[in-house]
Amino acid sequence: MTLSISQYEALAQQIETMLVDLEGTTEHIGDEETRHRLVEGASKLAIRLEDPRETLRRTSFSHLQLPLAIVGVETKLFSILAAEDRPFHITELTDATGVDKSLLERLLRYYQATGMIAQVDDESFRATNVTRSLSDSDHADSLRWIMYWHVANCLSSAIHTDLPPFEWLAANPWAWQLAQVHMKAHRKGRPTFFDALDFEKRFAQDATSSTVLLVDIGGGTGSQTRTFRQRFPDLPGRVIVQDRPEVIANVKDDLEKANIEAEVYDMFKPQPIKGARVYYLRNIFQAWTDATGKDILLNAKAGLTDQSIIMIDEMVLPKRGARVQGAQHDMEVMAAVAGIERTKDQWEQLLNSAGLKMHEVVNYDEHFEDSVIIAGLN
């Protein structure tokens, strides 16, 4: 049987109503058999409705739940929330757990997105049935046992190197290639900022063949610039990909065939191209601290003129009700490279630190919190 669109919409509404109804307890469902059927059916339905990229993300990030659940246990966060049937402000939780507030905010975001806790408002949280289960001492010890039972953990299987992550990738071309494919796969089939912004109208007015329209800093294989040329085949102007020497060496010939220039550039040095319309950085800042991010912005700023803007293409996480994709990716970049996915306020603070002004934030994929942040000179 195939349901109509209106039937699917009605089902979605019914599920949302049921979630509100079940917020406090599941005791009124009736019997265990019915509850089991609902749990199994809901789980299978969620998987059946997945598109390919959602399947990839679910399987790619499933490893985060166990260690992060143990963090909640070891910090006593779950026990604190479960002790009283009321909302807890983040200040209370910071004091009670001893966890740095900025780190706790990120953990709470992930726990909320994965259903381990509930978020009441921007800075208040409360326990759910899952919180209470994880606060149970027997369940907590069981999680610890599972974690340490596995001999192959992050310490024993990690690469043995003193190099920073990106230097290690540069020294291991096979790993760099895998990283490029990984990033491409996670973007496959998803919207781009071109779907939300009229680039030609906003940034290419009066462009000539000598106008630098787009400089893709750290552009890798040039997927975004290729899309640009496909979208605007008749638009005059130069399009440039900048990246590390080993990356440019591999992509230069293919990019030039697509009318895209390829240039070796170190983003930790001042931008050599002056007056481009758009300096574009995608998924760059998630891998760096604010201090390093400021340096990257200052170097990009060196190329700006009054006609130029910096366009940052990354997640912009909400302060409340973050989706699981964004929350779990924040945990992933924190664990892998000490990175961070930022909220709008955090982005604004970072831009201001480099003497730049946030002009606009345009969300183009709400399911993954993807947005473009447009900034320029003060």
C-alpha positions in Angstrom: 0.0 0.0 0.0 1.3 3.4 -1.0 0.4 6.4 1.2 -0.5 9.8 -0.2 1.5 12.9 0.7 -1.3 14.1 2.9 -1.3 10.7 4.7 2.4 11.0 5.3 1.9 14.5 6.7 -0.8 13.3 9.0 1.4 10.5 10.2 4.3 12.9 10.9 1.9 15.1 12.9 0.6 12.1 14.9 4.2 11.0 15.7 5.1 14.6 16.9 2.0 14.6 19.1 2.9 11.2 20.5 6.4 12.4 21.4 5.0 15.3 23.4 2.6 12.9 25.1 5.3 10.5 26.0 7.7 13.2 27.4 7.1 12.3 31.0 6.4 8.5 31.0 5.6 5.5 28.9 3.6 3.7 31.6 0.2 4.6 30.1 0.9 2.7 26.9 -0.8 -0.4 28.3 1.4 -3.4 28.0 5.0 -4.4 27.2 4.1 -6.2 24.0 2.6 -3.0 22.6 5.5 -0.9 23.7 8.0 -3.4 22.1 6.0 -3.2 18.8 6.2 0.6 18.9 9.9 0.6 19.6 10.7 -1.9 16.9 8.3 -0.3 14.4 9.6 3.2 15.0 13.2 2.1 14.6 12.6 0.2 11.4 10.5 3.1 10.0 13.3 5.6 10.7 15.8 3.4 8.8 13.3 2.7 6.0 12.9 6.5 5.5 16.6 7.3 5.3 18.1 8.6 2.2 21.7 7.5 1.3 23.5 10.3 3.0 21.5 9.8 6.2 22.5 6.1 6.2 26.1 7.1 5.7 26.1 9.5 8.6 24.2 7.2 10.9 26.8 4.4 10.4 29.8 6.7 10.3 29.0 8.4 13.6 27.5 5.5 15.5 30.8 5.0 17.4 30.3 8.2 19.3 27.4 7.2 21.4 29.2 4.8 23.8 32.2 6.9 24.8 30.0 10.1 25.0 27.5 8.2 27.2 30.3 7.2 29.5 31.4 10.9 29.6 27.9 11.7 30.9 28.2 8.9 33.4 31.7 9.8 34.7 30.9 13.5 35.0 27.7 12.5 36.9 25.7 14.7 34.5 23.0 12.1 34.0 22.8 11.4 37.8 22.4 15.2 38.5 19.7 15.6 35.9 17.8 12.5 37.0 17.9 13.4 40.7 15.2 16.0 40.5 12.2 16.4 38.2 12.9 19.9 37.1 14.9 21.9 34.5 18.6 22.6 35.3 20.3 25.8 34.1 23.7 25.2 32.4 25.3 27.3 35.2 24.0 24.8 37.8 25.3 21.9 35.7 28.7 23.5 35.2 29.1 24.0 38.9 27.8 20.5 39.8 29.9 18.6 37.2 33.1 20.7 37.2 33.1 20.6 33.4 34.2 23.7 31.5 31.1 25.5 30.3 32.1 25.7 26.7 32.7 22.0 26.6 29.5 21.2 28.5 27.5 23.2 26.0 28.7 21.0 23.3 28.1 17.8 25.2 24.6 18.9 26.1 23.9 19.7 22.5 24.9 16.2 21.5 22.9 14.5 24.3 19.8 16.5 23.4 20.1 15.7 19.7 20.5 11.9 20.4 17.6 11.9 23.0 19.8 11.2 26.0 18.4 14.4 27.7 15.7 17.0 26.9 16.3 20.7 26.2 13.8 23.1 27.8 15.2 26.4 26.5 18.5 27.9 25.3 20.3 27.1 28.5 18.1 24.7 30.5 17.9 20.9 30.4 16.1 18.1 32.1 16.1 14.3 32.4 14.3 11.9 30.1 13.6 8.2 30.5 17.0 7.6 28.8 18.8 10.0 31.3 17.3 8.0 34.2 18.4 4.7 32.6 21.9 6.0 32.1 22.0 7.3 35.7 21.3 3.9 37.1 24.5 2.6 38.8 24.2 -0.9 37.2 23.6 0.5 33.8 26.5 2.9 34.2 28.9 0.2 35.2 27.7 -1.9 32.3 28.7 0.8 29.9 32.1 1.1 31.5 32.6 -2.7 31.1 31.7 -2.6 27.4 34.1 0.3 26.8 37.1 -1.4 28.4 36.3 -4.9 27.3 37.2 -4.1 23.7 41.0 -4.4 23.4 41.2 -2.3 20.3 40.4 1.1 21.6 41.5 4.6 20.4 44.8 4.4 22.3 45.9 1.0 20.9 44.7 1.6 17.3 45.7 5.2 16.9 48.4 6.3 14.5 51.8 6.8 16.2 53.0 10.2 15.1 53.9 13.6 16.6 52.7 15.4 13.4 49.6 17.5 13.5 46.7 15.9 11.6 47.0 17.8 8.4 50.8 17.5 8.2 50.4 13.7 8.7 47.8 13.6 5.9 50.2 15.6 3.7 52.9 13.0 4.4 50.6 10.1 3.6 49.0 10.7 0.2 46.8 7.6 0.4 45.3 8.9 3.6 44.8 12.4 2.1 43.0 10.8 -0.8 40.7 8.9 1.5 40.0 12.1 3.4 39.1 13.9 0.2 36.7 11.1 -0.9 35.2 11.0 2.7 34.4 14.7 2.5 33.0 14.4 -1.0 30.8 11.4 0.0 29.2 13.3 2.9 28.3 16.1 0.5 27.0 13.9 -2.3 23.4 14.7 -3.3 23.1 17.5 -0.8 22.1 21.1 -1.6 24.8 23.7 -2.0 24.8 27.4 -1.3 24.1 28.1 -5.0 20.6 26.8 -4.3 19.9 29.6 -1.7 21.9 32.5 -3.2 21.8 34.2 -6.6 25.5 34.4 -7.0 25.4 36.1 -10.4 23.0 38.9 -9.2 24.7 39.5 -5.9 28.4 39.1 -6.6 29.1 39.2 -10.4 27.6 42.5 -11.5 29.7 44.2 -14.2 32.2 41.3 -14.2 34.7 41.1 -17.0 37.0 38.3 -18.1 39.7 39.7 -15.8 37.4 39.9 -12.7 38.3 37.4 -10.0 34.8 36.1 -9.1 35.6 33.3 -6.7 38.7 32.2 -4.8 38.1 28.8 -3.1 40.7 28.7 -0.3 41.5 25.2 0.7 39.3 24.0 -2.2 40.7 20.5 -2.5 39.6 18.8 -5.6 37.5 21.8 -6.6 34.1 20.4 -6.4 32.5 23.7 -5.6 34.2 25.6 -8.3 33.3 22.9 -10.8 29.6 23.3 -9.7 30.0 27.0 -10.1 31.2 26.7 -13.7 28.4 24.3 -14.5 25.8 26.6 -13.0 27.2 29.7 -14.8 28.9 28.5 -18.0 28.6 31.9 -19.7 29.6 34.1 -16.8 32.8 36.0 -17.4 35.5 36.1 -14.8 38.2 34.1 -13.1 37.7 31.2 -10.7 40.6 30.0 -8.6 41.2 27.0 -6.3 43.9 27.4 -3.7 45.4 24.6 -1.7 48.5 22.8 -0.5 51.2 21.8 -3.2 50.4 18.1 -3.0 46.7 18.8 -3.6 47.2 21.2 -6.5 49.6 18.8 -8.2 46.9 16.2 -8.4 44.0 18.4 -9.6 45.7 21.2 -11.6 45.2 19.6 -15.1 41.6 18.6 -14.5 40.7 22.0 -13.1 42.2 23.9 -16.0 40.2 21.8 -18.4 37.1 23.1 -16.6 38.3 26.7 -16.9 39.4 26.9 -13.3 42.8 28.1 -12.2 44.8 26.1 -9.6 47.2 27.9 -7.3 49.4 26.7 -4.5 48.6 28.8 -1.4 49.2 28.5 2.4 46.2 30.0 4.2 48.5 30.9 7.1 50.1 33.6 4.9 48.5 36.8 3.6 46.2 36.3 0.6 48.1 37.1 -2.6 45.0 37.7 -4.8 43.6 41.2 -4.2 40.1 42.4 -4.8 38.3 39.1 -5.6 34.5 39.3 -5.3 34.2 36.3 -3.1 36.8 34.5 -0.9 35.2 31.2 -0.1 36.1 28.8 2.7 34.2 25.6 3.2 34.7 23.3 6.1 38.0 25.0 7.1 37.3 26.5 10.5 35.6 23.4 12.0 39.1 21.9 12.3 40.7 24.9 14.1 40.5 26.7 17.4 39.3 30.3 17.5 42.9 31.5 17.8 44.0 29.7 14.6 40.7 30.6 12.9 41.4 34.3 13.6 44.8 34.0 11.9 43.2 32.4 8.8 40.7 35.2 8.6 43.3 37.9 9.0 45.2 36.4 6.1 42.1 36.2 4.0 41.3 39.8 5.0 44.5 40.9 3.4 43.0 40.4 0.0 39.7 42.3 0.6 38.6 45.5 -1.0 35.3 47.3 -0.6 33.7 45.0 -3.3 34.9 41.8 -1.7 33.3 39.5 0.8 34.4 36.4 2.8 32.0 33.6 2.5 32.2 30.8 5.1 30.4 27.6 4.2 30.0 25.5 7.4 27.5 24.4 10.0 25.8 27.1 12.1 24.4 25.3 15.1 21.3 26.6 17.0 21.6 27.2 20.7 18.5 25.1 21.2 17.2 22.0 19.5 20.3 21.1 17.5 19.8 18.2 15.1 21.8 15.0 15.6 23.9 15.4 12.5 25.3 18.7 13.6 25.7 17.7 17.2 27.5 14.5 16.5 29.8 16.2 13.9 30.8 18.7 16.6 31.9 15.7 18.8 33.7 14.1 15.9 35.8 17.2 15.0 36.5 17.8 18.7 37.8 14.3 19.1 39.7 14.0 15.8 41.4 17.4 15.5 40.3 19.5 18.6 37.9 21.3 16.3 34.5 22.8 16.8 31.2 23.4 15.0 30.0 26.9 16.0 26.8 28.7 16.8 25.9 32.0 15.2 27.1 33.9 18.2 30.4 32.0 18.2 30.9 32.7 14.5 30.2 36.4 15.1 32.8 36.5 17.9 35.3 34.9 15.7 34.7 37.3 12.8 34.8 40.3 15.1 38.1 39.2 16.5 39.6 39.5 13.0 38.0 43.0 12.5 35.3 41.6 10.2 31.6 42.2 10.3 29.0 39.5 9.8 26.5 40.7 7.2 24.2 37.7 6.7 23.7 34.0 7.5 21.9 32.0 4.9 20.9 28.4 5.7 20.7 26.2 2.7 20.4 22.7 4.3 18.4 22.8 7.5 18.7 19.0 8.1 22.5 19.3 8.4 22.6 22.9 9.8 24.7 24.0 6.7 24.8 27.7 6.0 26.9 30.3 4.3 28.1 33.2 6.5 28.8 36.4 4.5 31.2 38.8 6.1 33.2 41.8 5.1 35.2 44.8 6.2 33.8 46.9 9.0 
